[in-house]
């Protein structure tokens, strides 16, 4: 029987492969689409994103996490949640269909009516895949999920490119999302083999909703806050400025969400299995925090350092304004995995009520910062988001630390060495671009090479604990592949 540690490592590696294969697909497709399409077309999609995101929170309602945490899920549990997800998706699709003209008027963009009514179909499509994905997460089976997501992303990306080349404009982005999500859902049903028994159990619903309802409210608050920038920029600036911002956010979120996605998907079910063993939970959590943040600090500060060459090389000089937004957003993005880890502990320990209270407190404190910053422009708004992120980290880590006896001071002591290594790497990489004058592609490649060399040399020279831990895991997995081959 596969040990929990091995399942965790396999889960991380397959999630890593899944996320970064998708990252590669997203980057390649995004590069070509950004060269074909205009900032305004990306801005139009950004305007409707917040409404899709909020609806998705209601459809899930925290049930997926409740099922993952529950050790003895029954078929009635799965079917009850499946039926709820599907019916709720139909309700929210109808709401968005009816309110589309009002949303269009709010942004002064008539095209949004048709865009929202078509794109909102993803709510129904995604509702059909939630239980399938949840079952795979509970089994820590990320290999199958990786295969499915890579195939669906690739096929959706190809369709988007074909439509963009044939002058479909913003509809290339709409149908790319729809096709990718539809293929993902279809493959999950074909390969996972789970089927609902169509029994809606009131007792199952009440039990799961008791835990999930707090996550629903906290998820709603978090989603609204994370997308409020899109709402504000779209309303008080214009679609073109929103296009610059959404492009920067996408390049920031690809690595940030990839790391966070791996962290959330793998660590939550694994840590949930240790919830009754305090010492083991803290030991494993501590190692995860140090390793994950070593990766996050280096990647996200590396993105900030290479942003100018990256934007010019990948999508051209017409996206020049995106550079500063991307550099600032990288500082926000590097904290995402740490937030996810600290919040995972609250869920593992069954503290969904505390989870909710923290979300409310964080947003009440952060919203004034955000709205004051709005008057000074988009850059100031992103800086305000950075400040809010630091406040959120303090609150999350304080309470998760109390639950597993891992106080914030100890956590910072574990993290500061990796942060200092990453800052040093980023400074070297940033100034390495001025060593010689070359094409943006050569400059980008040179900066990336310098970054890798600096990380490896400093890790080996100073014997950084997180670097050594990750290197040992990588080498052991490579040895296994070599032996199996």
ZABAKE-480366 format. One record per residue (C-alpha): residue number from 1; residue in one letter; chain; x, y, z. Coordinates in steps of 0.1 Angstrom, whole numbers, plus 5000, padded with zeros to 4 digits. Example, Ala and Ser with C-alpha at 12.3 -4.5 7.8 and 13.67 -1.06 7.14 Angstrom:
2
SITE   i aa ch   px   py   pz
SITE   1  A  A 5123 4955 5078
SITE   2  S  A 5137 4989 5071
//
This chain:
485
SITE   i aa ch   px   py   pz
SITE   1  X  A 5000 5000 5000
SITE   2  X  A 5014 5034 4990
SITE   3  X  A 5025 5054 5020
SITE   4  X  A 5009 5088 5027
SITE   5  X  A 5043 5105 5022
SITE   6  X  A 5047 5088 4988
SITE   7  X  A 5011 5097 4978
SITE   8  X  A 5018 5133 4988
SITE   9  X  A 5050 5134 4967
SITE  10  X  A 5033 5117 4937
SITE  11  X  A 5004 5141 4941
SITE  12  X  A 5027 5171 4941
SITE  13  X  A 5047 5159 4911
SITE  14  X  A 5016 5152 4890
SITE  15  X  A 5000 5185 4901
SITE  16  X  A 5032 5202 4892
SITE  17  X  A 5032 5185 4858
SITE  18  X  A 4995 5194 4853
SITE  19  X  A 4999 5230 4864
SITE  20  X  A 5030 5237 4845
SITE  21  X  A 5020 5218 4813
SITE  22  X  A 4989 5240 4814
SITE  23  X  A 5011 5270 4821
SITE  24  X  A 5030 5262 4789
SITE  25  X  A 4999 5258 4769
SITE  26  X  A 4984 5290 4783
SITE  27  X  A 5016 5309 4776
SITE  28  X  A 5019 5298 4740
SITE  29  X  A 4982 5303 4732
SITE  30  X  A 4982 5336 4751
SITE  31  X  A 5012 5349 4732
SITE  32  X  A 4996 5343 4698
SITE  33  X  A 4962 5356 4709
SITE  34  X  A 4977 5388 4724
SITE  35  X  A 4995 5395 4691
SITE  36  X  A 4962 5390 4672
SITE  37  X  A 4937 5406 4696
SITE  38  X  A 4936 5440 4712
SITE  39  X  A 4936 5451 4749
SITE  40  X  A 4900 5461 4746
SITE  41  X  A 4889 5425 4737
SITE  42  X  A 4906 5412 4768
SITE  43  X  A 4890 5441 4788
SITE  44  X  A 4855 5430 4777
SITE  45  X  A 4862 5395 4791
SITE  46  X  A 4875 5410 4823
SITE  47  X  A 4843 5430 4828
SITE  48  X  A 4821 5398 4829
SITE  49  X  A 4847 5377 4848
SITE  50  X  A 4836 5389 4883
SITE  51  X  A 4800 5379 4877
SITE  52  X  A 4810 5344 4865
SITE  53  X  A 4834 5340 4895
SITE  54  X  A 4807 5350 4921
SITE  55  X  A 4782 5327 4906
SITE  56  X  A 4807 5298 4907
SITE  57  X  A 4811 5303 4945
SITE  58  X  A 4774 5298 4950
SITE  59  X  A 4773 5267 4928
SITE  60  X  A 4801 5250 4948
SITE  61  X  A 4789 5264 4982
SITE  62  X  A 4819 5249 5000
SITE  63  X  A 4806 5213 4994
SITE  64  X  A 4837 5201 4976
SITE  65  X  A 4859 5210 5006
SITE  66  X  A 4833 5195 5030
SITE  67  X  A 4834 5162 5010
SITE  68  X  A 4872 5161 5009
SITE  69  X  A 4874 5166 5047
SITE  70  X  A 4848 5140 5054
SITE  71  X  A 4865 5106 5059
SITE  72  X  A 4835 5083 5051
SITE  73  X  A 4816 5098 5022
SITE  74  X  A 4786 5078 5009
SITE  75  X  A 4770 5077 4974
SITE  76  X  A 4741 5097 4988
SITE  77  X  A 4766 5124 4999
SITE  78  X  A 4780 5127 4963
SITE  79  X  A 4746 5125 4946
SITE  80  X  A 4731 5151 4969
SITE  81  X  A 4759 5176 4962
SITE  82  X  A 4758 5168 4925
SITE  83  X  A 4721 5176 4922
SITE  84  X  A 4725 5208 4943
SITE  85  X  A 4754 5220 4921
SITE  86  X  A 4735 5214 4889
SITE  87  X  A 4702 5230 4899
SITE  88  X  A 4721 5260 4914
SITE  89  X  A 4740 5265 4881
SITE  90  X  A 4708 5266 4862
SITE  91  X  A 4694 5293 4886
SITE  92  X  A 4725 5314 4883
SITE  93  X  A 4727 5311 4845
SITE  94  X  A 4691 5324 4844
SITE  95  X  A 4700 5353 4867
SITE  96  X  A 4729 5363 4845
SITE  97  X  A 4709 5360 4813
SITE  98  X  A 4682 5383 4827
SITE  99  X  A 4706 5409 4842
SITE 100  X  A 4730 5410 4812
SITE 101  X  A 4715 5443 4798
SITE 102  X  A 4719 5460 4832
SITE 103  X  A 4755 5449 4835
SITE 104  X  A 4761 5462 4799
SITE 105  X  A 4746 5495 4809
SITE 106  X  A 4768 5497 4840
SITE 107  X  A 4800 5494 4819
SITE 108  X  A 4786 5513 4789
SITE 109  X  A 4795 5483 4766
SITE 110  X  A 4766 5470 4746
SITE 111  X  A 4786 5439 4735
SITE 112  X  A 4785 5426 4770
SITE 113  X  A 4749 5414 4767
SITE 114  X  A 4757 5386 4742
SITE 115  X  A 4791 5379 4757
SITE 116  X  A 4778 5373 4792
SITE 117  X  A 4748 5352 4780
SITE 118  X  A 4771 5329 4761
SITE 119  X  A 4800 5327 4785
SITE 120  X  A 4778 5320 4815
SITE 121  X  A 4771 5286 4800
SITE 122  X  A 4804 5276 4817
SITE 123  X  A 4785 5276 4850
SITE 124  X  A 4764 5247 4839
SITE 125  X  A 4793 5229 4823
SITE 126  X  A 4815 5233 4854
SITE 127  X  A 4787 5222 4878
SITE 128  X  A 4787 5187 4861
SITE 129  X  A 4824 5183 4869
SITE 130  X  A 4827 5193 4906
SITE 131  X  A 4820 5159 4921
SITE 132  X  A 4841 5141 4895
SITE 133  X  A 4871 5163 4904
SITE 134  X  A 4864 5160 4942
SITE 135  X  A 4865 5122 4941
SITE 136  X  A 4898 5123 4923
SITE 137  X  A 4912 5148 4949
SITE 138  X  A 4900 5126 4978
SITE 139  X  A 4919 5097 4962
SITE 140  X  A 4950 5120 4957
SITE 141  X  A 4947 5109 4920
SITE 142  X  A 4962 5139 4902
SITE 143  X  A 4976 5118 4874
SITE 144  X  A 4943 5114 4857
SITE 145  X  A 4934 5150 4864
SITE 146  X  A 4966 5161 4848
SITE 147  X  A 4959 5141 4816
SITE 148  X  A 4924 5155 4813
SITE 149  X  A 4932 5192 4820
SITE 150  X  A 4962 5192 4796
SITE 151  X  A 4941 5177 4767
SITE 152  X  A 4912 5201 4774
SITE 153  X  A 4935 5232 4776
SITE 154  X  A 4953 5222 4744
SITE 155  X  A 4921 5216 4724
SITE 156  X  A 4904 5248 4737
SITE 157  X  A 4936 5268 4729
SITE 158  X  A 4937 5255 4694
SITE 159  X  A 4901 5265 4688
SITE 160  X  A 4907 5299 4702
SITE 161  X  A 4936 5305 4679
SITE 162  X  A 4917 5293 4648
SITE 163  X  A 4888 5317 4657
SITE 164  X  A 4911 5346 4664
SITE 165  X  A 4929 5341 4630
SITE 166  X  A 4895 5342 4613
SITE 167  X  A 4886 5376 4628
SITE 168  X  A 4862 5364 4655
SITE 169  X  A 4877 5390 4679
SITE 170  X  A 4864 5387 4715
SITE 171  X  A 4844 5356 4706
SITE 172  X  A 4877 5337 4702
SITE 173  X  A 4883 5341 4739
SITE 174  X  A 4847 5332 4748
SITE 175  X  A 4846 5300 4728
SITE 176  X  A 4881 5290 4739
SITE 177  X  A 4869 5290 4775
SITE 178  X  A 4836 5272 4767
SITE 179  X  A 4853 5245 4747
SITE 180  X  A 4881 5239 4772
SITE 181  X  A 4857 5235 4801
SITE 182  X  A 4833 5213 4781
SITE 183  X  A 4861 5189 4770
SITE 184  X  A 4874 5188 4806
SITE 185  X  A 4839 5179 4820
SITE 186  X  A 4833 5153 4792
SITE 187  X  A 4866 5135 4798
SITE 188  X  A 4861 5134 4836
SITE 189  X  A 4828 5116 4830
SITE 190  X  A 4844 5092 4805
SITE 191  X  A 4875 5083 4826
SITE 192  X  A 4864 5086 4862
SITE 193  X  A 4833 5064 4858
SITE 194  X  A 4814 5078 4888
SITE 195  X  A 4776 5081 4882
SITE 196  X  A 4751 5097 4906
SITE 197  X  A 4723 5075 4921
SITE 198  X  A 4700 5106 4919
SITE 199  X  A 4691 5104 4956
SITE 200  X  A 4689 5138 4973
SITE 201  X  A 4695 5132 5010
SITE 202  X  A 4683 5159 5033
SITE 203  X  A 4705 5146 5061
SITE 204  X  A 4736 5146 5039
SITE 205  X  A 4729 5181 5027
SITE 206  X  A 4725 5195 5062
SITE 207  X  A 4757 5178 5074
SITE 208  X  A 4778 5190 5045
SITE 209  X  A 4762 5224 5043
SITE 210  X  A 4769 5229 5081
SITE 211  X  A 4806 5230 5073
SITE 212  X  A 4804 5243 5037
SITE 213  X  A 4781 5273 5044
SITE 214  X  A 4808 5292 5062
SITE 215  X  A 4832 5285 5033
SITE 216  X  A 4805 5296 5009
SITE 217  X  A 4802 5330 5026
SITE 218  X  A 4840 5334 5030
SITE 219  X  A 4846 5323 4994
SITE 220  X  A 4820 5348 4982
SITE 221  X  A 4837 5376 5002
SITE 222  X  A 4871 5366 4989
SITE 223  X  A 4860 5362 4953
SITE 224  X  A 4843 5396 4953
SITE 225  X  A 4874 5412 4968
SITE 226  X  A 4898 5395 4944
SITE 227  X  A 4877 5406 4914
SITE 228  X  A 4867 5441 4926
SITE 229  X  A 4897 5455 4907
SITE 230  X  A 4882 5444 4875
SITE 231  X  A 4849 5460 4884
SITE 232  X  A 4864 5493 4894
SITE 233  X  A 4889 5496 4865
SITE 234  X  A 4861 5486 4840
SITE 235  X  A 4837 5512 4855
SITE 236  X  A 4860 5542 4862
SITE 237  X  A 4886 5537 4835
SITE 238  X  A 4879 5519 4803
SITE 239  X  A 4881 5485 4785
SITE 240  X  A 4915 5492 4771
SITE 241  X  A 4930 5500 4805
SITE 242  X  A 4913 5469 4819
SITE 243  X  A 4928 5449 4790
SITE 244  X  A 4963 5460 4801
SITE 245  X  A 4955 5451 4837
SITE 246  X  A 4939 5417 4829
SITE 247  X  A 4969 5407 4807
SITE 248  X  A 4993 5416 4836
SITE 249  X  A 4971 5397 4860
SITE 250  X  A 4970 5367 4838
SITE 251  X  A 5008 5365 4835
SITE 252  X  A 5010 5369 4872
SITE 253  X  A 4983 5344 4880
SITE 254  X  A 4997 5317 4858
SITE 255  X  A 5026 5309 4881
SITE 256  X  A 5009 5322 4913
SITE 257  X  A 4978 5301 4908
SITE 258  X  A 4997 5271 4895
SITE 259  X  A 5017 5270 4928
SITE 260  X  A 4986 5278 4949
SITE 261  X  A 4966 5252 4930
SITE 262  X  A 4992 5225 4937
SITE 263  X  A 4993 5235 4973
SITE 264  X  A 4956 5235 4978
SITE 265  X  A 4947 5204 4959
SITE 266  X  A 4974 5182 4974
SITE 267  X  A 4980 5194 5009
SITE 268  X  A 4944 5198 5020
SITE 269  X  A 4934 5161 5015
SITE 270  X  A 4968 5149 5028
SITE 271  X  A 4968 5171 5059
SITE 272  X  A 4931 5163 5065
SITE 273  X  A 4942 5126 5070
SITE 274  X  A 4966 5138 5098
SITE 275  X  A 4941 5161 5116
SITE 276  X  A 4941 5140 5148
SITE 277  X  A 4979 5138 5151
SITE 278  X  A 4990 5172 5163
SITE 279  X  A 5028 5166 5162
SITE 280  X  A 5027 5149 5128
SITE 281  X  A 5005 5176 5114
SITE 282  X  A 5028 5204 5125
SITE 283  X  A 5059 5187 5113
SITE 284  X  A 5046 5180 5078
SITE 285  X  A 5029 5214 5075
SITE 286  X  A 5061 5232 5085
SITE 287  X  A 5081 5214 5058
SITE 288  X  A 5054 5221 5032
SITE 289  X  A 5054 5258 5041
SITE 290  X  A 5092 5262 5038
SITE 291  X  A 5094 5242 5005
SITE 292  X  A 5064 5258 4988
SITE 293  X  A 5074 5294 4997
SITE 294  X  A 5110 5288 4985
SITE 295  X  A 5095 5280 4951
SITE 296  X  A 5070 5309 4952
SITE 297  X  A 5095 5336 4963
SITE 298  X  A 5119 5327 4936
SITE 299  X  A 5094 5323 4907
SITE 300  X  A 5073 5354 4915
SITE 301  X  A 5103 5377 4922
SITE 302  X  A 5119 5362 4890
SITE 303  X  A 5087 5373 4871
SITE 304  X  A 5090 5408 4885
SITE 305  X  A 5127 5410 4875
SITE 306  X  A 5122 5397 4839
SITE 307  X  A 5088 5415 4833
SITE 308  X  A 5101 5440 4807
SITE 309  X  A 5119 5415 4785
SITE 310  X  A 5090 5390 4790
SITE 311  X  A 5062 5413 4779
SITE 312  X  A 5082 5427 4749
SITE 313  X  A 5093 5393 4737
SITE 314  X  A 5060 5375 4742
SITE 315  X  A 5033 5399 4732
SITE 316  X  A 5050 5430 4718
SITE 317  X  A 5055 5467 4725
SITE 318  X  A 5018 5475 4722
SITE 319  X  A 5014 5459 4757
SITE 320  X  A 5041 5482 4772
SITE 321  X  A 5018 5495 4799
SITE 322  X  A 5013 5459 4812
SITE 323  X  A 5050 5458 4825
SITE 324  X  A 5046 5479 4856
SITE 325  X  A 5013 5462 4865
SITE 326  X  A 5029 5428 4862
SITE 327  X  A 5059 5438 4884
SITE 328  X  A 5036 5451 4912
SITE 329  X  A 5012 5421 4910
SITE 330  X  A 5041 5397 4913
SITE 331  X  A 5045 5408 4949
SITE 332  X  A 5009 5400 4956
SITE 333  X  A 5011 5367 4938
SITE 334  X  A 5040 5354 4957
SITE 335  X  A 5019 5354 4989
SITE 336  X  A 4990 5334 4975
SITE 337  X  A 5004 5299 4983
SITE 338  X  A 5011 5311 5019
SITE 339  X  A 4975 5323 5023
SITE 340  X  A 4962 5290 5009
SITE 341  X  A 4984 5269 5033
SITE 342  X  A 4974 5289 5064
SITE 343  X  A 4937 5287 5055
SITE 344  X  A 4940 5250 5047
SITE 345  X  A 4949 5244 5084
SITE 346  X  A 4916 5261 5095
SITE 347  X  A 4896 5238 5072
SITE 348  X  A 4916 5207 5083
SITE 349  X  A 4908 5215 5119
SITE 350  X  A 4871 5220 5111
SITE 351  X  A 4872 5258 5119
SITE 352  X  A 4850 5270 5090
SITE 353  X  A 4834 5295 5114
SITE 354  X  A 4868 5310 5122
SITE 355  X  A 4876 5309 5084
SITE 356  X  A 4845 5330 5078
SITE 357  X  A 4852 5355 5105
SITE 358  X  A 4888 5361 5093
SITE 359  X  A 4876 5367 5057
SITE 360  X  A 4851 5393 5070
SITE 361  X  A 4878 5410 5091
SITE 362  X  A 4904 5410 5064
SITE 363  X  A 4881 5425 5038
SITE 364  X  A 4866 5452 5061
SITE 365  X  A 4902 5463 5068
SITE 366  X  A 4913 5461 5031
SITE 367  X  A 4884 5478 5013
SITE 368  X  A 4892 5513 5026
SITE 369  X  A 4928 5509 5015
SITE 370  X  A 4917 5498 4981
SITE 371  X  A 4891 5527 4976
SITE 372  X  A 4915 5553 4988
SITE 373  X  A 4941 5540 4963
SITE 374  X  A 4916 5542 4934
SITE 375  X  A 4918 5580 4934
SITE 376  X  A 4955 5578 4926
SITE 377  X  A 4953 5553 4897
SITE 378  X  A 4957 5517 4889
SITE 379  X  A 4993 5514 4901
SITE 380  X  A 4983 5528 4935
SITE 381  X  A 4954 5503 4936
SITE 382  X  A 4978 5474 4931
SITE 383  X  A 5001 5487 4959
SITE 384  X  A 4970 5489 4981
SITE 385  X  A 4964 5452 4973
SITE 386  X  A 5000 5444 4984
SITE 387  X  A 4993 5461 5018
SITE 388  X  A 4961 5442 5021
SITE 389  X  A 4979 5409 5014
SITE 390  X  A 5004 5415 5042
SITE 391  X  A 4975 5422 5066
SITE 392  X  A 4958 5390 5055
SITE 393  X  A 4990 5370 5060
SITE 394  X  A 4993 5382 5096
SITE 395  X  A 4957 5373 5105
SITE 396  X  A 4958 5339 5087
SITE 397  X  A 4991 5328 5101
SITE 398  X  A 4983 5340 5136
SITE 399  X  A 4952 5318 5139
SITE 400  X  A 4965 5288 5120
SITE 401  X  A 4996 5290 5141
SITE 402  X  A 4976 5288 5173
SITE 403  X  A 4958 5257 5162
SITE 404  X  A 4989 5237 5155
SITE 405  X  A 5014 5255 5178
SITE 406  X  A 5033 5271 5149
SITE 407  X  A 5033 5308 5158
SITE 408  X  A 5039 5335 5132
SITE 409  X  A 5073 5343 5147
SITE 410  X  A 5085 5308 5141
SITE 411  X  A 5069 5308 5106
SITE 412  X  A 5087 5340 5097
SITE 413  X  A 5120 5326 5110
SITE 414  X  A 5115 5296 5086
SITE 415  X  A 5106 5318 5056
SITE 416  X  A 5130 5348 5058
SITE 417  X  A 5161 5329 5046
SITE 418  X  A 5143 5318 5014
SITE 419  X  A 5129 5353 5009
SITE 420  X  A 5164 5368 5012
SITE 421  X  A 5178 5343 4987
SITE 422  X  A 5150 5351 4963
SITE 423  X  A 5155 5389 4966
SITE 424  X  A 5192 5385 4959
SITE 425  X  A 5184 5364 4928
SITE 426  X  A 5159 5389 4915
SITE 427  X  A 5182 5419 4919
SITE 428  X  A 5210 5401 4900
SITE 429  X  A 5186 5390 4873
SITE 430  X  A 5171 5425 4869
SITE 431  X  A 5204 5442 4865
SITE 432  X  A 5218 5414 4843
SITE 433  X  A 5196 5427 4815
SITE 434  X  A 5219 5458 4812
SITE 435  X  A 5251 5438 4807
SITE 436  X  A 5247 5438 4769
SITE 437  X  A 5224 5450 4742
SITE 438  X  A 5206 5422 4725
SITE 439  X  A 5171 5412 4712
SITE 440  X  A 5144 5408 4738
SITE 441  X  A 5143 5371 4733
SITE 442  X  A 5180 5367 4740
SITE 443  X  A 5177 5391 4770
SITE 444  X  A 5149 5370 4784
SITE 445  X  A 5167 5338 4780
SITE 446  X  A 5199 5352 4795
SITE 447  X  A 5179 5365 4825
SITE 448  X  A 5162 5332 4831
SITE 449  X  A 5196 5314 4829
SITE 450  X  A 5211 5338 4853
SITE 451  X  A 5182 5333 4877
SITE 452  X  A 5186 5295 4877
SITE 453  X  A 5224 5297 4882
SITE 454  X  A 5220 5321 4911
SITE 455  X  A 5194 5299 4928
SITE 456  X  A 5215 5267 4924
SITE 457  X  A 5248 5283 4935
SITE 458  X  A 5234 5301 4965
SITE 459  X  A 5214 5270 4975
SITE 460  X  A 5245 5248 4974
SITE 461  X  A 5268 5274 4989
SITE 462  X  A 5246 5282 5019
SITE 463  X  A 5230 5248 5022
SITE 464  X  A 5195 5263 5022
SITE 465  X  A 5172 5237 5039
SITE 466  X  A 5143 5241 5015
SITE 467  X  A 5165 5240 4985
SITE 468  X  A 5182 5208 4997
SITE 469  X  A 5149 5192 5005
SITE 470  X  A 5134 5200 4971
SITE 471  X  A 5166 5189 4953
SITE 472  X  A 5166 5155 4972
SITE 473  X  A 5130 5149 4962
SITE 474  X  A 5137 5158 4925
SITE 475  X  A 5168 5135 4924
SITE 476  X  A 5150 5106 4940
SITE 477  X  A 5121 5108 4915
SITE 478  X  A 5146 5111 4886
SITE 479  X  A 5164 5080 4899
SITE 480  X  A 5131 5061 4900
SITE 481  X  A 5123 5071 4865
SITE 482  X  A 5157 5060 4853
SITE 483  X  A 5154 5026 4870
SITE 484  X  A 5119 5021 4856
SITE 485  X  A 5131 5031 4822
//
